[in-house]
Amino acid sequence: MKKILCTTLLLAAVAFAQENYSQWAAYKTISVNTTNDTTHGAANVQGTVTNFPTLVRLTSANSDVFTQGSAAAADIRFTDSLGTTRYKHQTERWDAVNQVAEFWVLIPSIPGQAITKFRMYWGKSGVSDSSSGKSVFDTGNGFRGVWHMNGNGNELDATVNGDTMVAFTGGVPTAVASGAIGPARGFDGATTFLIGSSPTTATGPLNITSTSPNTVSAWVNASVLSTSTSSGNSIINKGDKQYNLQMYDLKWQLATYSSTYEQVISPANAVAGGWYYVTGVWPGGTTGNVNARLYLNGLPVKTSALSSSNSNPTTASNVYIGVNPSSGSVGPAPGDPNTAPSSSDPRYWNGLLDEINVAATVRDSNWIKLSYQTQQPAATALSLGASIATSDTVKILVNPVNQFAGLGGSASFIVVPSGQGPLTTKWVHIHGASTDTISGATSDTLRLTALPQADTGSYKAIVSNSFGTAVSTAASLVFVVAPVITVQPLAQTASVGTSVNLFVGATSIAPLSYQWIRIQGGTADTLPGATNDTLKLASVAATDSGTYKVIVKNVAGATLSNAAILTVPVSIWSAHNNSTFLIQTTGSSLTFHIPSGASGIRVTIADIGGRTVWRQTLRSENSSDFTWSGKSSGVPAGIYLVRASTLDAKGNILNSLQGKFTYSP
């Protein structure tokens, strides 16, 4: 028995999270051939078909899928040809014992006169089933009702509308193991039929008026066709006065009825025995004539200009499969599965029916032909390739990343692939609308030197082995200039033990690096670990005084900031009346402060060899602060000895202290 496997909307949403299909055991490449190579079974479809539910069949020739796949096909996935983008699918049947299965895969686009490829993956434990008929047969794509005809009682609708066709209690269509697409339903021509649940199919989404477009299709296999005049066999209908796909007077037809029948009729007689794909297209409209079309086995057989005016555009009738109780006299009440039709001509179907579709849209000739060519028994327009273990396929483990460089500089792009060897690699340069293969670039690393402006653009690696090809993501080469400093570090004065932050602001589209340096006594030292835009000095001491600069770099060059002088004054006197006078230990000048209680100070400044370069006695009645400038004394930069003595009013020395001073002009 064929069983529809589906999930709730919540599970479907969870299942469509990003998945890594390299973790699945294997895959096959599936090809849809729409070229005109009909000698090899191609479909010969001219135009592009979009959002197309594509039938994929599995048989015992694909035994590895059944043996490696999960018991209920929960691990089956379909993707694009590269295994990156998931395609929605519905599992119609999965029979691992008899090794037969059918899937419907929603392909975004199948161009005409081309070969479209996609993949099927299997062999992954612990994943949720992502089968969803609601997603494949989307009402946004025109579907109103889809019945796979694979039940053994009521027939479920694969669309979100959920319009179940209920089996007549006095004659349940039989479940037939072998249909056009998996199992089918058998109708005896006398008592068996399916009726839509009331009032859903009477007034709901299946209530498509004759002024609206619709397409109705079915796979049919008649055992016996009615040969009586003005008699026939119904496939699916919503009474006589809306859509009605049937065999009548030994002709296939799509019909509707107001005061007279409006119908498009096949020129040739219908034939019993064998599967046929019958499709009727009603364009709808409100004025003039409409060109209704009838297709048999994917090919147009009749186009008729019919009146679009209809005095009965809608009815209270439900949808019926296998019978038309509205023909002739009144049938059972709408939605009543317990009463047989009382019509003198109920048009019971005698034979098999499979895969019935009702859509509120016009399917064009490309859609209808491709449906037949890919769904017919033993279809060859769709083919399955050999099974490939994912461990053998090429995968990109690490993609190249964007590179920044200066003109004339260099850049390297690196790709890390995996897969069964030997692997071959080539690099391409994408610039504007052009893609150029780079001569000689056949390793995992692409090294570019002496870069000209023409090398701007993006780069990809294409890695291949005997099982396929993988393409890396694109990485850009961006030319940049040296950093521009927008905020210079500022000079600061700080007390011993406090914290100081020096900040530089710089702009660049490329990553920046920083290195702070300190200059003391003409010697520049790199500060270990000072590699951010902010230099943080905690609990500064006198030895931290000096000139600070920062070098800001990118791949295009380096920029040096302005100097920022940090001054950390220190106490060199504290023994007289708890007062101090201060001498900074580095800078371009010295400032002396006479403490309270002292009448003056005597200052001597000598070079490192002991030669006095400046001596002065300073009195508090003149000022309490005095400054010595090395520039005014004409001394060079260097280290000097400073001796300061406090004096009383008579000039006697109260106390003395000396220290070193680094003069930096």
N, C-alpha and C positions, 0 to 999 in steps of 0.2 A: 504494500500500500504506500502511496506517496503522501508525505506529510509536509506541511508548510512549517518552516522554522522561522520564528520571528522573535523580536524582543520588544520590551516596552520602550516608549520614547526616552525614558530616563536612561536605561541601559544603552540605547543607541547613542545617546549624547556622550556617555562616559566612554563607550568603545571607540568613538571617533577622536579621542585624544591622540596626541602624536605617538606613533609607534615606530620602533626601530626594526625594520624587516630583515636586517642581517641576523637577527636572533631567531628567525624562522628556519626550519630545516632546509627547505628547497622552494624553487619556483619554476613555473613554465612561462614562456612568452607566448601570448595568444595573438594571432594576426587576423584582421578583418580586411579582406581583399576586395576593393570596389572597382578594380581596373576592368578593362575590356578583355582580359585574358581568360575568356570563357572556356577555352580548351582545358584549362586547369581549374575550372570551377569558380572563377571570380564572379562577383555579383554584377559587374558592369553598371554601376550606379553613377550618374553624372554629377549630381549636386551634393552639397554638404548636408548632413543630417546632424542635428544637435540634441543633446540630452536624450540619448537613444537607449532604451532597455535592450541589451544585447544578450541573447541566449548563449550560454556555455554548457555543453554537454560533456559528461565524463562517462567512460565505459571501462571495461576490464583492461583496455589498452593503457589506461592510466592507473594501474593497480597500486603503484607506489603512493599515490595521493590517498587512497583508501587505507593503506597499511600504516602510513606515517601520520595521517591526519587524525584529529580527535574524533571520538565516537559520534558526535552530533554535528560535525562540521563547524564547531565554534571557532576554530582557528583559521578557517578559510578567509583570505583577504585578497582583494583585487586592487591594483595600483596602476599608475601610468607606466610607461615603458622603462623608466629609470628606477622604479621602486620607491618613489618619494611621496607621491600624492595619492592618497587613498580614494578609491571609487566605491560608491555605495552599491550594495548588492542585496538580493534576496535569494535564500536557498529554497528552491521549490521542492526538491527531493534530495535526500542523501541516504542511500542504501549501500552501506559498506559490505554487507554480506553478499549481495548480488553484484556489487561494484557498478552501480549506475547512479548518476546524479545529474541534476539540472540546476543552473544558477541563472539569475537575471542580473546583469551588471549595467549600471548606468554610466555610459561613456559620454563625456562632455561634448565631443565633436568627432564625427567620422566623415572626412572629406571624400568627395567623389573622385574616381580615377586615381586612387592612392591605396597604400597599405598602411593601416592604422594598427599599432601594436600596444598591448598592455600586458600586465603580469598577473598571475595567480600564485599566491604564496600559501604554504601549508606547513604543518609540523611545528606547533608551538603550544606547550601545555600551559594551563592556568590563565588563559585569556577568555574574555567574555565573547559570546556570540554577537556579531554585529549585523546579522541578517535583518533586513527591514523592507518589507514590501511597500510600506507607506512612503519610504524615501525614494525607492526606485520608480514606483508608479505614482508620481507626485501629481496631486490635483492642480498644482500651479503649472504643470506641463500639459494640462487639458484632460487628464484621466478622470473619469467619473465612476467607472466600475471595471474591475479586472477579476475574472474568475478563471483560475487555472484548471478547473474541472478535474480535480484530483481527489475529491472526497468520496465517501461512501454513504453519505446521508445528505445533510445540508451542504451547500457550496459557499465557502467563505470568499469575501471580497478582499483583494490584496491592498486596496487603497485605504486611505484614512477614513473614507466615508463609511466603510464597514457594512455595506448593504448585502447581507447574507441572502442567498437564494435558498428558499425552504423547499425540501422535497415533498411532493404530493404523497400524503399518507397512503393513498390507494395505489400508488405506483411509483416507487423510489427508483430513479435511474441507477443502473448498476455501475459498480466500479470496475473498469476494464484496465488490466495491467499495462497494456501497450497502446498508447495513443500517438498523436502526432508529436507531442512534447511530453514524454513521460506517460503516466496513466491518463485515461479519459473517462467520460461518462457515457453509458449506453442507454438509449431510449428505444422502447419497444414498438412505437408507432400506434399505440392503442390506449395506454393508461399512464405512462410515466411522463413527468414534467417537473420543472422547478418554478416557484413563484416567489416574487420579491416580498419581503416582509412589509406589512401595511402599518402606517401609511408612508413609510420611508421612501420606497421607490416610486410611489404615486406622486408625491409632492416635493421630494427632496432633490439631491443633486442629479439624479437620473431623469428628472422631469425636464428634458430638453425639448423645447418647442420647435416646430417646423420653421420658424423664422430665425432660429439660431443655428450656427454650424454644428455639425456632428459627424463623427466617423465611427462606424460600427464594423467589427471584423470578427471572424471566427475560423477555426480549423474544423472542417466537416468531413465526415465519411459516411455517406448514406448507404444503408443496406438495401432499402427499397424506396423508390420515389413514386409519389402519387402520379398516376397517368390520367386521372379523370379530368375532364374539362372544368375550368374554374375551380381548381382544387390545388392544394400544395402541401408543403411541409415547412413549418416555422423553425427558424434557428433561434432568434431572439427578437422581442418586440415589446413595445409599450402600447399595446392595442393596435388597432388599424390606423388610428388617427395621429400617431406620432411616428417614431422610427420603427421600421419593420424590415428585418433582414430575413429573407426566406427563399425557398424554391416554390415557384408558382407556375402552373401550366408548363412544367418541365423547363423553366427558365429561372436562373438566379436573378434576384431583384432586390433593390432597396425601394420601399414604397411608403407612402403616407396617403391619407384619405381625408377629404372634406366632403364635398358633394360628389366628387369623382376621385378616382385613384390618380395620384401623382407618383410615377415610378420610373426607375431606370432599369432596363431589362437586358440581360445578356443575349447576344444574337444566337449563340449556339445553345443546344439543349444541355441541361445538367445531366451528369452521368453518375450512376450509383457505383460504389466500389472504389476504394482508393481515397487518399486524403487530398482535399482541396482547401486552399486559403481564399476565402471570400471576404471582400471588403467593399462597403458602400460609403460614399462620401456625399454629404448634403451640405452645400455651402451656406444655406440659410439666406435671409434677406427679407425685405419688406415690400419691395416694388419690383415690377418687371419679372423676368425669368431668371432662374438660377441654373447653373450647369451641374447637375448631379452626375456623379461618376460611379461606375461599377468596375471593380478590379477582380481578376481571377488569377490566382497564383502569382501575385505581384505585378501583373500587367493590366493596363486599362483595356476593357473590352467594350465599354459603351459610355458615351456621354450624352445626356439628354437635357435639353433646355426645358425646365419645368416651371410652372407658375409658382411664385413664392407666396401668393395670397392663400390664406387658409382660414376658413371660418371656425375651425376647431384646433387652434394652435396648441392646446393642452387638454388633457383628459384626466379623469380620476382613475384610469387604469394603472395597475401595477406593471412591473416588468416581468415577462415570462420567458423561460427558456424551454424549447421543445414543444411548445403548444401556443396557439393563439385563440383563446376563448372568446375574444371580441369579434372574431369573424363570424358572420351569420347571426345567430341569436345570442342572447345574453349568457355569459359564462358564470363562473363562481364569483362570489363577492370579492372585492379587492383584498388581497392578502390572505384569502382563505385557502389553506393547503388541504382541506378535508373534503372539498366538494369537486367532483369532476365536471369539466365543461359540458354544458347542455347544447352547445352549438352543433348544427348539422354538419359543419365543416371545421372542426377544431384544429386541423392541420398539425397533427402530432408528428414529431420527428421520429423517423425510423432509422436508427444507426448510431454513430458515435459523434460526439461533440467535444471539442477541446479548445482551450485558450480563447475565451470570449472577452472582447474589449469594447467598451463604450467610451468615447471621448467627446468632449464638448469643444472640438476644434477641427479644423480641416487638416488632415495629414496629406502631405503632398506625395507625388509619385515616387520620389526618392525614398521617403520613409517606408512606403508600402512595399516597394520592390526589395529594399534591404531587409525588411521584416521577413518576407518570404524566403529570400536567399539565405538568410542565416538561421531560419527556424525549420525549414523543410527537413523531413527525415533524410539522414545521410547528407546534410548540407556540407558543402566544401568551401563556401565563401569565408568561413571561419575555420581556422586550423590551430592546433595546439602544438607547440614546439617540444623539444626534449626537456626532461627534468634536469635542473641544475642545482647542485648543492650550494647553499649560500656561502659556505666556507670556501668554495672555489672561486666565487665571483669577486670582481674587483670592488673594493670599497675605499673611500677616502676617509682615513682616520683623522688626519689633521689637514685642514684647508689652509692655503696661503692667506696671509694677512696684509692689510694695507701698509705701504711703505712710503716714507717721506724722505726726500733727498733734495740737495741743492743742485743747480745746473753744473754739469761736469763732475758730479759726485758719483756714488755707486748705490745700488740697492740689490737685495736678495729676496727672492720669493721661494718658499719651501713648501712642498706637499709631502704628506706621509700616507702612502697607499698600502693596502694589503690585498691578498688574494693568491690563488694558485699561479705560480710562476710558469714561464717567464712573463714579467710585466714590461710593457713598453710605454714610455711617457713622451708626450710632446707638449710644448707650451704654445699658447696663442696670445697675440696682442690685439686687444679690442680698442679701436679708436674711431669715434664717430660711427659711421655705418659699416666700417670695414673690420674684418677679422683676419689677421695674418698669422700664419704658422711661422714660428721663430726658428730659423735655420740653426741646426746643431744643438738646440735645446732639448736634450733627451734624458736628462737626469732629474732626480727629485728636487734639485736646487737650481733655480734660474738666477744666475749672477749677471747683473748689468753694470757696466762701468762707463766712465766718461760720458755721463748721461746728457744727451741733447734734449731740447724742448720737445722734439718729435716723439720721444719715448713716453710722454704722458698718456694716460689711459688706464685700462685695466688688463689683468693677466689671469689666465686660467690654465690649469693643468688637465690634460686628457690622458687617462691611464687605461690601458687595454690589456686583456689576455684572451685566451681562446674561448672564454665563456661570456665575454661582453666588455663593456666600456663604462667607466665612471668619469664624470666631469666634476672638477672641484668648483667651489664657489669663486666668484671673481674677486680679485684683490686689486686695489687701485694704487697707481704710482702718482704721488702728488709732489710737485715741486714747491719748495718753500724758500724764504730768505731768512737771514740771521734774526734772532729775537730782537724785539723792540722793547726797551725798558720804558714803562709808562709811569712808574712810581719809584723814585730814587730813595735809598735809605737815608735817614736823617740823623744829624749829630745829636748826641744825648749826654747829659750829665747825671750821674747816679751815685747814690751813697753806697758805701761799703755794705755788703750783705743783702742788697736789694736785687731784683731781677730786671733784666733788660731784654727787650725784643727789638731787633732790627729787621725791617721788612723791605722787600723789593717786589715791584709788580712788573710783569713782562707779558707780552702777547706773542703768540705763534700758533699756526695751525698744526704744527708738528709737536711731538712731546718735548718738554723742556727738562734740562738738568741744571742743578745749581751747585756752586762751590764757593763758600765764603773764605776770605783770607784776612789776616791781621798783619798790619805793618807797625813795627816798633823799632825805633832807632835805625831806620833805613833798611831793615830786614823784613821781608814778607814771608809769612808762614801760612800754609794751608791748614785750615781747622778740620781735624778729623770728624766725620759724621755730620758736618754742617752742609747738608746737601738739599735743603728745602728753601722755599721762598722766604721763610722766616728763620732768623738766627736767634735762638733762645739761650741767653746767658743767665744762669741761676746763681744767686748769692755772689755777686761780683766782688772782686778784690782790686787793690791798686794795680796789680799786675795785668788786669784786663784792660787797662787804659791803652788806647792806641787808635790807629786809623783802620777802619774796616771797609772792605769792598767785596762785591760778589761778582762772579763770572757766571753768566747765563748762556747756556748752549742749546742748540738743536743740531740736526744733521747738516744744516746749511752753514753753520758758523757759530761764533761766540761773541757776546757783547759784555763789556766791563762796565759796572756801575760807577757812579760818582763816589767819592770818599765820604764816609761818615765817621766823625771823631767821637769816640767815647771817652769821657773824662770821669775818673773816679777819684775825687779828692780824699786825702787821708789825714788824720791827726798826727802831728809830730810833737805836740806839746800838751801836757795835761797835768802838770804838777803845780801850777800856780793859780790858787783861788778857783779850782775846778774849771778853769777856762782853757781854751785851746787857741792855737793859731794854725792855719792849714797851709800845706804845700801840696799841690797836685804833683804826681810823680811822672807825668808825661804830658807833652803838649808843646805849644809854640811860645808860652809865656808862663811866668810864675806869679801867683798872687799871694801876698802875705797879709795876715790879719793880726793886729796887735791885741792880745788878750786883755780883758778887764783887769786892772791892778798893776799893769806894766806901763811905764812911761814911754817905752820904745823898744825897738829891736835892732840888732846889728846883724846884717846878712852878708855872708861871703860866698861867692860862687867861683869854683875852681874847675879847671878841666881835669881829665882823668890822670894827667901827669902831675897835678898839684899846682899848676900855674893859675893864679887868681885872674879871673876875667871880669869880675865885677864885685865891688864892695860898697856897702852903703849903710849908714846909720839912720834909722827912721824914727821920728818922734810922733807920739800920739796926738800932740796938740795940733799937728798939721792934718793928719788923717789916720783912721784906724786900719785902712786897707792900702796896700802898695802893690804895684805890678812891675815885674822885670820882664822885658822882651829880649829874647836872644837876638832878634833881628836888629834892634837898636844898638846892641853891643857889638854887632858884626861878627858873631861867633857862628861856626858851622854846626850842623846837626850832629848830635852825639850825646854821650852820657857825661853829666856834670855832677860834682859834689857840692851840696848845699849845706852850709852851717848857719844856724840861726840862734841868736842869744837874746833873751829878754833883758831889759835894762830898767833900773829904778830911776828916780828923778836926778840922781847924781851921776848917772852913767855906769853905775856898778852892775855887773852881770848877775842876774838872778838865777838863770838856768840856761842850759844850752842843749841843742839837739841837732844832729846832722843826718843827711840821707842822700840818696841818689835821685837825680832828675834826668829824664830822657828828653832832650830838646829835639822837637820835630817841627821844622819851619812850616 
